[in-house]
Amino acid sequence: MALTLPSRQGAQYLETDVVLVGAGIMSATLALLLSELDPGLKTLVIERRPGPAEESSNPWNNAGTGHAGLCELNYSIEQPDGSVDISKAVKINEQFQVTRQLWAYLIEQGILKDPKAFINPTPHLTFVTGADHVAYMRARWEAMQGNVLFDSMRYSENQSEIAEWSPLLIEGRDPAELVGCSYDATGTDVDFGALTKEYLRITTSRGGEVAYNFEVSDIKPAGAAWLIKGDHTGGGHGIVVKAKKVFIGAGGYALHLLQRAGVPEANGYGLFPISGQFLTTSKRSVVSRHDTKVYGKASVGAPPMSVPHLDARIIAGDKYVLFGPFAGSSPKFLKHGSLFDLPLSLRPHNILPMLEVAKDNLPLVKYLAGQILLPPNKQLEALQQFYPEADLADWTMVQAGQRAQIIKKDEHGHGTLQFGTELVVGAGGTISGLLGASPGASTAAPIMLGLLEKCFPERLDAWRPLLTKIVPTWGKNLVDDPALAASTRTRTAEALGITPPQSR
Ligand SMILES: Cc1cc2nc3c(=O)[nH]c(=O)nc-3n(C[C@H](O)[C@H](O)[C@H](O)COP(=O)(O)OP(=O)(O)OC[C@H]3O[C@@H](n4cnc5c(N)ncnc54)[C@H](O)[C@@H]3O)c2cc1C
C-alpha cells in the first residue's frame, strides 16, 4: 500500500539516502558510522522530541554502566550442579570491547575530543550476603579465573578488604555477616546522552541532517524506496521523506513502526513494558566516598536487569550516586509515551504470546506490582543492603527510562519474554528496526556493525578496510586470542583514559 503524499499546502517533501528514526544512541551511532564510511551518503534523523537523547539514552534514564559482564550476575548463570555458566558474560564483554574500539578510534583520529566527557574509570563490583549467595559467588569466581577477559577481577569474603574497595558497603555492617565480593578496576561509567549528542553534532557538521519535533507516523514502500511520513509535534506542517533505506531506532516505538511499514519479520513480536525509578544523591559525604558500581543478586521474580545497584555516576561533569532502578509497571513504551501504548500494540498475531507471557511470568508481574507500591521504608531497606548507614533524607527519587522488553514466539509458537536486544530486518535489508533494551547502549557499536552487514551488503567490501581500521578485531573472538585481547584492551584503555587490564 502506497503512502499518499499530504495534500496540505506547505508540507515538505524531501529525498535522502537513509532515514534514521529516533535520536538516541543507536541511530546516532549508525549515523556517525555511515558519515565516516561514506561522507557522500545523505542521512536524515527524525526525532519526535525537541532534542537528542531524551529517552533511554539520557544519562538520568539509564544506569550508565559500560556493560562488560564484570558485575551483572544475570550474565553468570548458576547451573543445577552449582557450577556457573559465564558464556553470556564473555559475550557481553566481547561486545563491549568492540564498542571501546570504536570510541578509541574516534579519539585517536581527533573526531571525539575528550573521553572524560562520556567515559570514566569506575570499578565494577558484585556484592552479596548470606551463605547461598556467597557459595554462588565463589563458583562464579572459579569459572571466571583463567579467562583472559576477566583477568583483572579479584574476589574477597573479607570485610576489611572489601571496605578498601568500596567503604560504604561495609561501614555499619555486622562484622559477622557472610559477604562475597568481586572487584574489577577496569569497569566504566558512561554518559550515553553526552555521546549521543556528540555523535549527532559530528554527523551534522559533515552534512547529515536532523529534524526534531517530527513524529514518524507512517512508513510505506514506494517502489524500491520508502516513504516516511513525519507529523510536526507542534501542529505545524509535516514532512514526507523518500529514502532508499530506513533504520528505526525508536526505542519502545520501533515495533509499532515496523508493523506500520508492513514488515512481516516483525510479526509475532509483542512488548512488555517495565518502568523504573532511581534514588539519587549528590551529598558530598556520600559522593566523595563512593566511586564504584556495585551490583547484587536478583530476588525471586525480579527482572534480571532491574535489580537495584549502587552506582557512582558522572553526568555532565558532576558526580552523583544513584541507587536503582526500582522496577515498576506502566503501559507506556517510552517515558514520554502514552498510557495507550500497550493496548494499541495488540494485534491478532501477538495477543496469544502476550497472554502466555503474563501467565508464565506471574512472579515477575507480582514483583513489578509490588515494586510500584514499595513504601519508602522498603526502598531504604533495599538501599541499606548495599549501604547500611544510608539515610533516606539524603536521597531523592527520580523517574528512570522505560524499557520495552521483547515478547517472542519460541519454536513451539509459545510466547516467551526475552531480556536481550533484537535487530529486525525486512525487505531485503532496506528496512530495519531495533527491539528490546538490554544490554543496551553499551552494545550500540556491535549492533550497528551487524546492521551494516545485513542492510548494506553491497557496500561492505568497499567499507571493509576502514571498518577493520575502526574495529581491528571485527569478526574475531578475543577470548580465543589472549595476546590480542590484552593488546586491544590496553590500547583502548590508553585512548579512553580508563583503567587498563591489571594482573591480580
Ligand atoms: C532504567 C534503564 C537502565 C539502563 N541501564 C543501562 C546501562 O547501565 N548500560 C547500558 O548500556 N544500557 C542501559 N540501558 C539501556 C539503554 O539505555 C538503551 O538500550 C539505549 O539507550 C537505547 O537506545 P535507543 O537509541 O535504541 O533508544 P532511545 O534512547 O530510547 O531513543 C529512541 C528515540 O526515538 C524517538 N522516537 C520514538 N518514536 C519516534 C517516532 N515515531 N518518530 C520520531 N522519533 C521517535 C524517541 O523520542 C527517542 O529519542 C538502560 C535502560 C533503562 C531504561
Ligand as a Chemical Component Dictionary entry (heavy atoms), coordinates in Angstrom:
data_LIG
# 
_chem_comp.id                   LIG 
_chem_comp.type                 NON-POLYMER 
_chem_comp.pdbx_formal_charge   0 
_chem_comp.three_letter_code    LIG 
# 
loop_
_chem_comp_atom.comp_id 
_chem_comp_atom.atom_id 
_chem_comp_atom.alt_atom_id 
_chem_comp_atom.type_symbol 
_chem_comp_atom.charge 
_chem_comp_atom.model_Cartn_x 
_chem_comp_atom.model_Cartn_y 
_chem_comp_atom.model_Cartn_z 
_chem_comp_atom.pdbx_ordinal 
LIG C1  C1  C 0 16.379 2.075  33.579 1  
LIG C2  C2  C 0 17.351 1.756  32.490 2  
LIG C3  C3  C 0 18.670 1.477  32.806 3  
LIG C4  C4  C 0 19.583 1.172  31.767 4  
LIG N1  N1  N 0 20.895 0.989  32.092 5  
LIG C5  C5  C 0 21.794 0.776  31.104 6  
LIG C6  C6  C 0 23.167 0.690  31.423 7  
LIG O1  O1  O 0 23.563 0.807  32.583 8  
LIG N2  N2  N 0 24.039 0.471  30.409 9  
LIG C7  C7  C 0 23.623 0.321  29.114 10 
LIG O2  O2  O 0 24.466 0.102  28.245 11 
LIG N3  N3  N 0 22.317 0.421  28.782 12 
LIG C8  C8  C 0 21.396 0.655  29.738 13 
LIG N4  N4  N 0 20.076 0.776  29.435 14 
LIG C9  C9  C 0 19.642 0.547  28.045 15 
LIG C10 C10 C 0 19.940 1.747  27.171 16 
LIG O3  O3  O 0 19.591 2.935  27.823 17 
LIG C11 C11 C 0 19.160 1.599  25.866 18 
LIG O4  O4  O 0 19.382 0.323  25.312 19 
LIG C12 C12 C 0 19.573 2.614  24.825 20 
LIG O5  O5  O 0 19.614 3.916  25.366 21 
LIG C13 C13 C 0 18.603 2.538  23.671 22 
LIG O6  O6  O 0 18.953 3.499  22.717 23 
LIG P1  P1  P 0 17.985 3.786  21.503 24 
LIG O7  O7  O 0 18.648 4.777  20.661 25 
LIG O8  O8  O 0 17.586 2.483  20.887 26 
LIG O9  O9  O 0 16.629 4.311  22.176 27 
LIG P2  P2  P 0 16.268 5.696  22.876 28 
LIG O10 O10 O 0 17.404 6.330  23.548 29 
LIG O11 O11 O 0 15.051 5.417  23.709 30 
LIG O12 O12 O 0 15.900 6.609  21.649 31 
LIG C14 C14 C 0 14.759 6.389  20.859 32 
LIG C15 C15 C 0 14.370 7.726  20.286 33 
LIG O13 O13 O 0 13.357 7.543  19.320 34 
LIG C16 C16 C 0 12.434 8.613  19.426 35 
LIG N5  N5  N 0 11.193 8.189  18.791 36 
LIG C17 C17 C 0 10.367 7.194  19.175 37 
LIG N6  N6  N 0 9.339  7.078  18.317 38 
LIG C18 C18 C 0 9.516  8.013  17.357 39 
LIG C19 C19 C 0 8.784  8.394  16.212 40 
LIG N7  N7  N 0 7.663  7.753  15.879 41 
LIG N8  N8  N 0 9.230  9.418  15.456 42 
LIG C20 C20 C 0 10.393 10.069 15.806 43 
LIG N9  N9  N 0 11.112 9.767  16.889 44 
LIG C21 C21 C 0 10.693 8.732  17.663 45 
LIG C22 C22 C 0 12.343 8.817  20.939 46 
LIG O14 O14 O 0 11.813 10.095 21.262 47 
LIG C23 C23 C 0 13.794 8.658  21.352 48 
LIG O15 O15 O 0 14.508 9.869  21.326 49 
LIG C24 C24 C 0 19.146 1.115  30.424 50 
LIG C25 C25 C 0 17.816 1.417  30.106 51 
LIG C26 C26 C 0 16.930 1.750  31.121 52 
LIG C27 C27 C 0 15.538 2.114  30.769 53 
# 
loop_
_chem_comp_bond.comp_id 
_chem_comp_bond.atom_id_1 
_chem_comp_bond.atom_id_2 
_chem_comp_bond.value_order 
_chem_comp_bond.pdbx_ordinal 
LIG C1  C2  SING 1  
LIG C2  C3  SING 2  
LIG C2  C26 DOUB 3  
LIG C3  C4  DOUB 4  
LIG C4  N1  SING 5  
LIG C4  C24 SING 6  
LIG N1  C5  DOUB 7  
LIG C5  C6  SING 8  
LIG C5  C8  SING 9  
LIG C6  O1  DOUB 10 
LIG C6  N2  SING 11 
LIG N2  C7  SING 12 
LIG C7  O2  DOUB 13 
LIG C7  N3  SING 14 
LIG N3  C8  DOUB 15 
LIG C8  N4  SING 16 
LIG N4  C9  SING 17 
LIG N4  C24 SING 18 
LIG C9  C10 SING 19 
LIG C10 O3  SING 20 
LIG C10 C11 SING 21 
LIG C11 O4  SING 22 
LIG C11 C12 SING 23 
LIG C12 O5  SING 24 
LIG C12 C13 SING 25 
LIG C13 O6  SING 26 
LIG O6  P1  SING 27 
LIG P1  O7  DOUB 28 
LIG P1  O8  SING 29 
LIG P1  O9  SING 30 
LIG O9  P2  SING 31 
LIG P2  O10 DOUB 32 
LIG P2  O11 SING 33 
LIG P2  O12 SING 34 
LIG O12 C14 SING 35 
LIG C14 C15 SING 36 
LIG C15 O13 SING 37 
LIG C15 C23 SING 38 
LIG O13 C16 SING 39 
LIG C16 N5  SING 40 
LIG C16 C22 SING 41 
LIG N5  C17 SING 42 
LIG N5  C21 SING 43 
LIG C17 N6  DOUB 44 
LIG N6  C18 SING 45 
LIG C18 C19 SING 46 
LIG C18 C21 DOUB 47 
LIG C19 N7  SING 48 
LIG C19 N8  DOUB 49 
LIG N8  C20 SING 50 
LIG C20 N9  DOUB 51 
LIG N9  C21 SING 52 
LIG C22 O14 SING 53 
LIG C22 C23 SING 54 
LIG C23 O15 SING 55 
LIG C24 C25 DOUB 56 
LIG C25 C26 SING 57 
LIG C26 C27 SING 58 
# 
